[in-house]
């Protein structure tokens, strides 16, 4: 039986990987990709599927209620909401656009999902909504929300909206909260592609503060597999964290990149730390593994060389 899915933000890094993953795995999904094509959206990410009869691209804003409702009125089964402003540094400089897209845009989607009786709405969120961890322990789905940046605050707000539509209107939803993604085709404002780009051009690699901030790194294909499982097997109303047990300090990661690229450590330049910089993220995926049978397939030792090689072949 054919099913129709609206993927918002599908020209971005994670969204485009998810669309390709779904079209490669299933032949009974028709996917509509709604994306505004801001600076981080790139249709080149989807060249291999642009002629697929199960794929349709629509340029537009999730805040455009008329457009969203027009896409749903012919029958859409699922909404996967990747659409978001997502760069912390940009949120510090211009918080308003994060509030508009990440909160108000999500609310437009929720209203439309409710009106047109969507079978499941999946909100793609982030472990940053939990704030900063100490040296020990992991974020779980029950960890309190304590966002530090305008970006993470806007995502936490959207999560609460999504949860409220489940509680108040019984809208069938799931929320996923992932750790830092990496892999091919990521926009070069993010840490790994930015550092690769700078290193290849022999430019300085800026490191915030002492560089000892810890992040858990999740390969994007593993993330796509997790979303697929949540879509088909996730219990309605539940939140699922998606981590990888790949903790690295920023400095450790940058040194690994320089070693792989055969570039000198002298390219590292320490710069003033950004405001409200969280010290450590580490996300438990125990619930996802226990309930849905998911675990990451890519270790950092496997995923990082694949990622670097892609940028060497395709440019950054």
C-alpha positions as CSV (number, residue, x, y, z in Angstrom):
1,X,0.0,0.0,0.0
2,X,1.4,3.4,-1.0
3,X,2.0,6.0,1.7
4,X,2.7,9.7,1.4
5,X,5.2,11.5,3.6
6,X,5.9,15.3,3.9
7,X,9.5,15.8,4.9
8,X,10.2,19.4,5.8
9,X,13.8,20.7,5.5
10,X,14.6,17.9,3.2
11,X,17.3,19.7,1.3
12,X,19.4,20.1,4.5
13,X,22.1,17.7,5.7
14,X,20.1,15.2,7.8
15,X,16.8,15.6,5.8
16,X,18.4,14.9,2.4
17,X,20.2,11.8,3.8
18,X,16.9,10.6,5.2
19,X,15.0,11.1,2.0
20,X,17.6,9.1,0.0
21,X,17.6,6.5,2.7
22,X,13.8,6.0,2.6
23,X,13.6,6.0,-1.2
24,X,16.4,3.5,-1.5
25,X,14.9,1.2,1.1
26,X,11.1,1.4,0.3
27,X,9.3,1.6,-3.0
28,X,5.9,2.3,-1.5
29,X,6.6,5.8,-0.1
30,X,5.8,9.0,-2.0
31,X,7.9,11.8,-0.5
32,X,7.2,15.5,-0.7
33,X,10.2,17.6,0.3
34,X,9.3,21.1,1.5
35,X,12.3,23.3,1.9
36,X,12.8,27.1,1.8
37,X,16.4,26.6,0.4
38,X,18.1,28.9,2.8
39,X,21.9,29.0,2.9
40,X,22.1,25.5,4.4
41,X,19.6,23.8,1.9
42,X,21.1,22.3,-1.2
43,X,19.2,20.4,-3.9
44,X,22.5,19.0,-5.1
45,X,22.3,16.7,-2.1
46,X,19.3,15.1,-3.8
47,X,20.5,14.9,-7.4
48,X,20.4,11.1,-7.3
49,X,16.7,11.0,-6.6
50,X,15.4,14.1,-8.3
51,X,14.0,12.0,-11.2
52,X,12.5,9.4,-8.9
53,X,8.7,9.3,-9.5
54,X,8.2,8.9,-5.8
55,X,9.9,12.2,-5.0
56,X,8.6,15.7,-5.3
57,X,10.3,19.0,-4.3
58,X,8.3,22.1,-3.2
59,X,10.1,25.3,-2.4
60,X,8.4,27.0,0.5
61,X,8.4,28.0,4.2
62,X,6.9,25.9,6.9
63,X,5.4,29.1,8.4
64,X,3.3,29.5,5.2
65,X,0.0,28.0,6.5
66,X,-1.8,28.1,3.2
67,X,1.1,26.3,1.5
68,X,1.3,23.6,4.2
69,X,-2.4,22.9,4.2
70,X,-2.4,22.8,0.4
71,X,0.2,20.0,0.5
72,X,-1.7,18.0,3.1
73,X,-5.3,18.3,1.7
74,X,-4.7,15.6,-1.0
75,X,-3.7,13.1,1.7
76,X,-0.5,12.8,3.6
77,X,0.1,10.0,6.1
78,X,3.2,11.3,7.9
79,X,5.1,14.5,8.6
80,X,8.8,14.4,9.5
81,X,9.9,17.8,10.6
82,X,13.6,18.4,10.0
83,X,13.1,22.1,9.1
84,X,14.9,24.3,11.5
85,X,17.5,27.0,11.9
86,X,20.2,25.0,13.6
87,X,23.5,26.8,14.1
88,X,24.2,28.0,17.6
89,X,26.5,30.9,16.6
90,X,23.8,32.3,14.3
91,X,21.2,32.0,17.0
92,X,23.3,34.2,19.3
93,X,23.5,36.9,16.6
94,X,19.9,36.7,15.3
95,X,17.6,34.9,17.7
96,X,14.4,36.1,16.0
97,X,14.6,33.9,13.0
98,X,15.1,30.9,15.2
99,X,11.9,31.7,17.1
100,X,10.0,32.2,13.9
101,X,11.1,29.0,12.1
102,X,11.7,26.6,14.9
103,X,8.6,27.5,17.1
104,X,6.0,29.2,14.9
105,X,6.8,27.0,11.9
106,X,6.4,23.9,14.0
107,X,3.0,25.2,15.3
108,X,1.8,25.7,11.7
109,X,2.7,22.1,10.9
110,X,1.0,20.8,14.0
111,X,-2.2,22.6,13.3
112,X,-2.2,21.3,9.8
113,X,-1.4,17.8,11.0
114,X,-4.3,17.9,13.4
115,X,-6.7,19.3,10.8
116,X,-5.8,16.7,8.1
117,X,-5.5,13.8,10.6
118,X,-1.9,12.9,10.0
119,X,-1.1,9.3,11.2
120,X,2.2,10.3,12.8
121,X,4.1,13.6,13.3
122,X,7.8,13.2,14.1
123,X,9.7,16.2,15.5
124,X,13.4,15.9,14.9
125,X,15.1,17.6,17.9
126,X,18.5,17.7,19.5
127,X,20.2,16.7,22.7
128,X,21.1,20.4,23.2
129,X,17.6,21.0,24.7
130,X,19.0,19.2,27.9
131,X,21.7,21.8,28.5
132,X,25.1,20.8,29.7
133,X,26.2,17.6,31.5
134,X,28.8,17.2,34.2
135,X,31.8,14.8,33.7
136,X,29.7,11.7,34.3
137,X,26.3,10.4,33.2
138,X,24.1,10.6,30.2
139,X,21.1,12.4,29.0
140,X,17.9,10.3,29.1
141,X,14.5,11.0,27.8
142,X,13.5,12.0,31.4
143,X,16.3,14.5,31.8
144,X,15.0,18.0,32.5
145,X,15.1,20.6,29.7
146,X,17.7,23.3,30.3
147,X,18.6,24.9,27.0
148,X,21.5,27.3,27.0
149,X,21.4,29.1,23.6
150,X,18.6,30.7,21.6
151,X,18.8,27.8,19.2
152,X,18.4,25.1,21.9
153,X,15.7,27.1,23.6
154,X,13.7,27.4,20.4
155,X,14.0,23.6,19.9
156,X,12.9,22.9,23.4
157,X,9.9,25.2,23.0
158,X,9.0,23.3,19.8
159,X,9.3,20.0,21.6
160,X,6.9,21.2,24.3
161,X,4.5,22.3,21.7
162,X,4.6,19.0,20.0
163,X,4.1,17.2,23.3
164,X,1.2,19.5,24.1
165,X,-0.6,18.6,20.9
166,X,-0.4,15.0,21.9
167,X,-1.7,15.6,25.4
168,X,-4.4,18.1,24.4
169,X,-5.5,16.9,20.9
170,X,-4.2,13.3,20.9
171,X,-2.2,14.1,17.8
172,X,0.0,11.0,17.2
173,X,3.6,12.2,17.7
174,X,7.1,11.1,18.4
175,X,10.1,13.3,19.3
176,X,13.6,12.3,18.6
177,X,16.6,14.0,20.2
178,X,20.0,13.2,18.5
179,X,23.6,13.9,19.4
180,X,25.9,15.7,16.9
181,X,25.5,14.4,13.4
182,X,28.3,14.1,10.9
183,X,28.8,12.6,7.5
184,X,28.8,13.5,3.8
185,X,27.1,16.7,2.5
186,X,27.1,18.7,5.7
187,X,27.1,22.5,5.3
188,X,30.6,23.8,6.2
189,X,29.6,26.0,9.1
190,X,29.5,22.8,11.2
191,X,32.6,21.7,13.1
192,X,33.8,18.8,11.0
193,X,33.4,20.2,7.5
194,X,34.6,23.6,8.6
195,X,37.8,22.2,10.0
196,X,38.4,20.0,7.0
197,X,37.8,23.0,4.7
198,X,40.2,25.2,6.6
199,X,42.9,22.5,6.9
200,X,42.8,21.8,3.2
201,X,43.3,25.5,2.5
202,X,46.0,25.8,5.2
203,X,43.9,28.2,7.1
204,X,43.7,28.5,10.9
205,X,41.3,26.2,12.7
206,X,39.5,28.2,15.3
207,X,39.0,26.4,18.6
208,X,36.6,27.9,21.2
209,X,38.1,28.3,24.7
210,X,40.3,25.4,25.7
211,X,38.7,23.0,23.2
212,X,37.8,20.6,25.9
213,X,34.0,20.7,25.3
214,X,32.8,17.1,24.8
215,X,30.3,16.0,22.1
216,X,28.9,12.7,21.2
217,X,29.1,12.1,17.4
218,X,26.4,10.2,15.5
219,X,26.9,9.2,11.8
220,X,24.0,10.5,9.8
221,X,23.1,7.1,8.3
222,X,22.7,5.7,11.7
223,X,20.4,8.6,12.5
224,X,18.3,7.9,9.5
225,X,17.9,4.2,10.5
226,X,16.7,5.3,13.9
227,X,14.1,7.7,12.5
228,X,12.8,4.9,10.2
229,X,12.4,2.7,13.3
230,X,10.6,5.4,15.3
231,X,8.3,6.0,12.3
232,X,7.2,2.4,12.0
233,X,7.6,1.0,15.5
234,X,7.8,3.9,17.9
235,X,5.1,4.1,20.5
236,X,2.8,7.1,20.0
237,X,3.6,10.0,22.3
238,X,7.1,8.8,23.2
239,X,10.5,10.6,23.1
240,X,13.5,8.7,21.8
241,X,17.1,9.8,22.3
242,X,19.6,8.9,19.6
243,X,23.3,8.7,20.6
244,X,26.3,6.8,19.5
245,X,28.8,6.6,22.5
246,X,31.3,8.4,20.4
247,X,32.4,11.1,22.9
248,X,35.3,13.3,21.8
249,X,36.5,16.7,22.9
250,X,36.5,19.3,20.2
251,X,40.3,19.5,20.4
252,X,40.7,15.7,20.2
253,X,38.5,15.6,17.1
254,X,40.4,18.5,15.4
255,X,43.7,16.7,16.0
256,X,42.3,13.5,14.5
257,X,41.3,15.5,11.4
258,X,44.7,17.1,11.1
259,X,46.4,13.8,11.5
260,X,44.2,12.2,8.8
261,X,44.8,15.1,6.4
262,X,48.6,15.2,7.2
263,X,48.3,18.8,8.3
264,X,50.3,20.5,11.2
265,X,48.9,21.1,14.6
266,X,50.2,24.7,14.3
267,X,47.0,25.4,12.3
268,X,45.0,25.3,15.5
269,X,44.1,28.7,16.9
270,X,42.4,29.2,20.2
271,X,39.8,31.9,20.2
272,X,37.4,33.4,22.8
273,X,34.8,30.9,23.9
274,X,31.2,31.6,22.7
275,X,28.6,32.8,25.3
276,X,26.7,30.0,27.1
277,X,28.9,27.2,25.6
278,X,27.8,23.9,27.0
279,X,30.7,21.8,28.3
280,X,29.5,18.2,27.6
281,X,26.8,16.3,25.8
282,X,26.4,12.6,26.1
283,X,23.2,10.9,25.0
284,X,21.9,7.5,26.2
285,X,20.2,5.4,23.4
286,X,19.3,2.6,25.9
287,X,15.5,3.2,25.4
288,X,15.8,3.1,21.6
289,X,17.8,-0.1,21.8
290,X,15.6,-1.8,24.3
291,X,12.3,-1.0,22.7
292,X,13.1,-0.8,19.0
293,X,16.3,-2.8,18.7
294,X,18.4,0.0,17.3
295,X,22.1,0.6,17.9
296,X,24.7,2.5,15.9
297,X,26.6,0.7,13.2
298,X,29.2,3.3,12.6
299,X,32.0,3.8,15.1
300,X,33.9,7.0,14.9
301,X,36.9,5.1,13.5
302,X,34.6,3.9,10.7
303,X,32.5,6.9,10.0
304,X,35.1,9.7,10.2
305,X,37.4,8.4,7.3
306,X,34.3,7.9,5.1
307,X,33.3,11.5,5.8
308,X,36.7,13.0,5.2
309,X,37.1,11.0,2.0
310,X,33.8,12.3,0.7
311,X,34.9,15.9,1.2
312,X,38.3,15.2,-0.4
313,X,36.5,13.9,-3.5
314,X,33.7,16.5,-3.6
315,X,35.1,19.6,-2.0
316,X,33.9,21.5,0.9
